[in-house]
């Protein structure tokens, strides 16, 4: 197989699957990791893929499609996400049992928790992978149907798993926040998040200001006294009022 043939096959694979792990590509195309890396470098130079640690994802031009692409979401607003994640991580104390959802900001939080002694329950494949080599964190992964582009397990088995556990804290994201509450695009994500909220004593929602005023397919939940909303700037007045009226807590990275 020539180098061009191998690169063409790798491109076809990523266009079909949207995401590819480096080791999976190496095994599938009987190549070394360095050979696969060179092929991905060529595809990135062509603008076909975006490289990241451990693999590559298809560059999406469809904004709606990017809402369902974990890698694309994880690369958006990195400074804001880190600032929000840092505040959320301060809510997590050693010895806690913590639920982490499949959101990209929740993953940013997870990266700040690797040195804490915790029990983590998650339906996120990236979060589970992150903690897989961390001795201080006991990781419980729910069952469910895997949705690769979302990076999560969802469906009845996932919901049943969250219905059988108890956590001190749930860390969740969302696609939008209005005076009605927190919204999300996917009905399966919403169903899982509702189970997470019910299983936890408190819930922290990590939402950057790009989510302000945005509605999505489903209202995940109205505001609740057990909720903390962490964001990077002051929400619109109507949203701020709704949060305060519900006795939810609002925490800002920028005062």
VEXVEXBA-836752 format. One record per residue (C-alpha): x, y, z. Coordinates in steps of 0.2 Angstrom, whole numbers, plus 5000, padded with zeros to 4 digits. Layout:
# VEXVEXBA-836752
XYZ
...
END
This chain:
# VEXVEXBA-836752
500050005000
500750174995
500750325007
499450414997
498250254997
498450245015
498050425018
496550415007
495850265016
496150355033
495250515026
493750405020
493750325037
493650485047
492350565035
491250415039
491550405058
491850585061
493250545074
494650425074
495850365088
497650355083
497850175089
496250115080
496950185064
498650105066
497849935069
496549955055
497750005042
499249895048
500350045051
501450125064
500850265075
502150375067
501550335050
499750375055
500250535063
501050585046
499450545037
498450645049
499650795047
499350795029
497450785031
497550925043
498551035031
497151005018
495951065031
495050895032
495350845050
495850935066
497250845076
497050825095
497850725108
497650535103
496750555087
495850675075
494150725071
493250785055
493250975052
491351015052
490751165043
488951145049
488751245065
487251135071
488350975068
489651045079
488451055094
488450865093
490350845091
491250835107
492950885100
492251035092
491451085107
492951055118
493951175107
492751325109
493051465121
494551375130
494951525141
493151545147
492951355150
494551355160
493951495171
492251415174
493051245177
494251315190
492751385200
491751225198
493251125204
493251225220
491551155224
492250975224
493150915240
494050755243
492950605248
491550665238
490450565226
490350665210
489250645194
490050715179
489050735163
489650725145
489850905142
491450985136
491551105151
491250955163
492750875155
493751035158
493251015176
493750835177
495550885171
495650985187
495050845198
496350715195
497350745211
495850735222
495250575231
493550555223
492250435218
491650485200
490050425191
489950465173
489250425156
490650525147
491950415138
493250555138
493050585157
493150395160
494750385149
495450535158
495250445175
495750275169
497550295175
497250405190
497450295206
496550425218
494950425208
493750275208
492750285192
491050215189
490450215171
488650195167
487950075154
487050135139
487150155120
488750245115
488550395104
490250425097
490050605091
489350655108
490650555118
489350485129
488350335134
486450365134
484750285134
483750175146
485250085153
486150245157
484550325165
484250165175
486050175181
485950355187
484250305195
485150185207
486550295214
486750445226
488050575224
488550735234
488650835218
488250835200
489250935187
488250975171
488251075156
486851135144
486551215127
485651365133
485051455148
483451575149
482351635163
481451465161
482951365166
484251255157
484051185140
484851055129
484750995111
484550805113
483150725122
484250575127
485450695135
484050785144
483350625151
485050575158
485350745165
483650735174
484150575182
485850645187
485050795195
483850685205
485350575211
486350715218
486150825233
486750975224
486951015205
488251135197
487951195180
489451255170
488851375156
489851515147
488951675141
488751605123
487251505131
486351655137
484651675130
484751515120
483351395119
483551215113
482451065109
482051025128
482051115144
483151005155
482551085171
481951245179
483051335192
483051255209
483751305227
484951155225
485751225210
487351335207
487551415190
489351455186
489751565171
490951695165
489951855165
488351925172
486751845163
485451955156
484352035169
482851915166
483951765169
484851835184
483151875192
482451705188
483951625196
483851725212
481951705213
482251515213
483551535227
484851465215
486651515218
487551625204
489451625203
490351725191
492151715185
492151905182
491352015195
END
